[in-house]
Amino acid sequence: MNTHVPRVDFGRRVLVLRHRRIAVRLRWRSVVVCAVLAVAIAGTAVLALMTGSYALSPGQVFSALTGRESGIVHDIVVEWRLPRVVAALVFGAALGVSGAVFQSLLRNPLADPGIVGFSQGSYTGALIVILVVDGTYVQLVGGALLGGMATAMAVYMLAHRRGVQGFRLIVVGIGVSAMLGSLNTWLILKADLDQAMSAAAWGAGSLNGVSWDRVGIGGACIAGLLLVAGTLSRPMRQMELGDDAAASHGVRVSTVRLGLILVGVALTATVTAASGPIAFISLVAPQIGRRLARTAGITLAPAAFVGALLCLASDHLAQHIAPTPLPVGVITVVLGGGYLGHLLFIEARRRL
């Protein structure tokens, strides 16, 4: 009498269980990394609130934040220093997530919104509002958003040939960025002296003069965009395996890609409208976050925490490293340029 004995593939089952354990371990590592980064951010924020021409103690800072301190100490902490710290955290997180989105979509560690040209497009739109229209801050946000979106559409269409490849889009983006940089320089040279000096200083990426109004408007926009990016993070990770593999799992590839591009450009444009183009954070933060969390692909949460820490620390250095406060973009360019050189050196050694 023949009896059917079900065949059990123990090797495959063990492999699946092992992969699940590795995935759970990586998730926990990402949680631990984000927690450590949050502690570092809190310490850096307290240091930024303490230091300045009027030095304060940690107790005075805590009392001012909890409302138990009044007078000049409350004004220094809450009205002068705290908006700048909050702006650095929110804008840095937005740039980190924006860079993570584009690096994941294009599967290239050099896919930075600044390199691809989207930051320059946002800067062009904001410059037109500042120098030509002389508009309000809300109009500035709208001009930066329209400039970034128009640049994204132009780069996408110029790079589209039987699909969009990451390397081709980056090369086209570099060319468009160079053209827009020349246009921005021409706009500044044609403007009045006062407007030109203000636009040039703002174009370096600066948090000087950031008020609660700008932080509130920009923070609200960024919070909504980060929520949308969070909902798209899972299909974004699946698309890193390829469009066909993602489509087989039920991902609407074209819709998700368009949504991610819009979210990434909107994050960059919002930051540019509030503080000018802060360079290289969106390039560096996703890669540092991926290496700290040891994930196979780009993840949004570590990139956001690293971006917030980098922007806050860079702004603190910019205020105190020289006798005259510097724009935060000067520090991020130095740090990002060094990291970009490091990436290029590693890629050159890998291909030898």
C-alpha positions, 0 to 999 in steps of 0.5 A, spaced: 500 500 500 503 506 497 502 512 502 503 519 500 508 522 504 509 530 504 515 532 502 518 538 506 524 542 504 527 543 511 533 547 507 528 552 504 524 553 511 531 554 514 533 559 509 526 563 510 527 563 517 534 566 517 532 571 512 526 573 517 531 574 523 536 578 519 530 583 517 528 583 524 535 584 526 536 590 521 529 593 523 532 593 531 538 596 528 535 602 525 531 603 531 537 603 535 541 608 530 535 613 530 535 613 538 542 614 538 542 620 533 536 623 537 540 623 543 546 626 539 541 631 536 538 633 543 545 634 546 547 638 540 540 642 540 542 644 548 549 646 546 546 651 541 541 654 545 547 655 551 552 658 547 553 665 544 555 672 545 550 671 552 552 664 554 547 660 558 547 654 563 543 648 561 538 650 567 537 656 564 535 653 558 531 648 561 527 653 565 526 658 559 523 652 555 518 650 560 516 657 562 519 658 568 524 663 566 522 670 564 526 676 561 532 677 557 533 669 558 526 667 555 527 672 549 534 669 548 532 662 548 525 662 545 525 668 541 532 668 538 535 661 538 530 656 538 527 658 531 534 657 528 535 650 532 528 648 530 529 650 523 535 646 522 532 640 525 526 640 520 530 643 514 535 638 515 530 632 516 527 634 509 533 634 505 535 628 508 529 624 506 529 628 499 536 625 498 534 618 500 528 618 495 532 620 489 538 616 491 533 610 491 529 611 485 535 612 481 539 607 485 545 611 485 549 614 491 550 621 487 543 622 486 542 629 490 537 634 488 542 639 488 547 635 483 541 633 478 539 640 478 532 641 482 535 645 487 538 650 482 531 650 479 528 652 486 533 657 487 531 660 480 524 660 482 525 664 488 530 669 485 525 671 480 520 672 486 525 676 490 528 680 484 522 681 479 516 680 483 518 682 490 513 678 493 511 675 500 514 669 503 508 665 501 509 667 494 517 665 495 515 658 497 510 658 491 516 660 486 521 655 489 516 650 488 514 651 481 521 652 479 523 646 482 517 642 479 519 645 472 526 643 472 524 636 474 519 635 468 525 638 464 530 634 466 525 628 466 523 629 459 530 630 456 533 624 460 527 620 457 529 615 452 525 608 452 525 609 459 529 613 464 536 611 467 539 613 473 546 615 470 543 619 464 538 623 468 544 625 473 548 627 466 542 631 464 541 634 471 548 636 471 547 640 465 541 643 466 544 645 473 550 649 470 545 652 465 540 655 471 546 657 475 549 661 469 541 664 469 541 665 477 548 669 476 545 673 471 539 675 475 543 677 481 548 681 476 542 685 473 539 686 480 539 693 484 545 692 489 541 691 495 537 686 492 543 683 489 547 682 496 541 680 499 540 674 494 547 672 494 547 672 501 541 668 501 543 663 496 549 661 500 544 657 504 543 661 511 538 660 517 540 668 519 533 671 520 529 665 521 523 667 525 517 663 527 513 665 522 517 661 516 519 655 521 511 654 522 509 655 515 515 651 512 515 646 518 507 645 516 509 643 509 514 639 510 511 635 516 505 633 511 510 631 505 514 627 510 507 623 512 506 622 504 514 620 503 512 615 509 506 612 506 510 611 500 517 608 503 515 601 502 513 601 495 520 605 494 524 599 497 520 594 493 522 598 487 529 598 488 529 590 486 527 593 479 520 595 476 518 588 474 519 585 481 515 591 484 510 590 479 509 583 480 508 585 488 502 589 486 506 596 486 503 601 481 510 603 479 509 609 474 504 612 480 509 611 485 515 614 482 511 620 480 509 621 487 516 620 490 519 625 485 513 630 487 515 629 494 522 630 493 522 636 489 517 639 494 521 638 500 527 641 496 523 647 494 520 648 501 527 648 504 530 653 499 524 658 499 525 658 507 533 658 507 536 658 500 539 652 497 543 648 503 548 644 499 550 636 500 546 634 506 541 631 501 547 627 498 551 625 505 545 624 509 542 618 506 549 614 505 551 615 512 544 613 515 544 607 510 551 605 513 550 606 520 543 602 520 547 597 515 541 596 511 541 593 503 537 599 501 536 607 502 531 608 508 528 614 510 528 614 518 536 614 518 536 619 513 532 624 516 535 623 523 542 624 520 540 630 516 537 633 522 544 632 526 548 634 520 544 641 519 544 643 526 551 641 527 553 645 521 549 651 523 552 651 530 559 651 527 558 656 522 556 661 527 562 660 532 568 657 527 569 664 525 569 672 528 563 673 523 557 668 523 557 664 516 552 661 512 550 654 514 551 652 506 559 654 507 560 649 512 555 643 508 559 645 502 566 643 505 563 637 509 559 635 503 565 636 498 570 632 502 565 626 502 563 626 495 571 626 494 571 620 498 565 617 494 569 618 488 575 615 490 572 609 493 568 608 486 575 609 482 578 604 487 573 599 486 573 599 478 581 598 478 
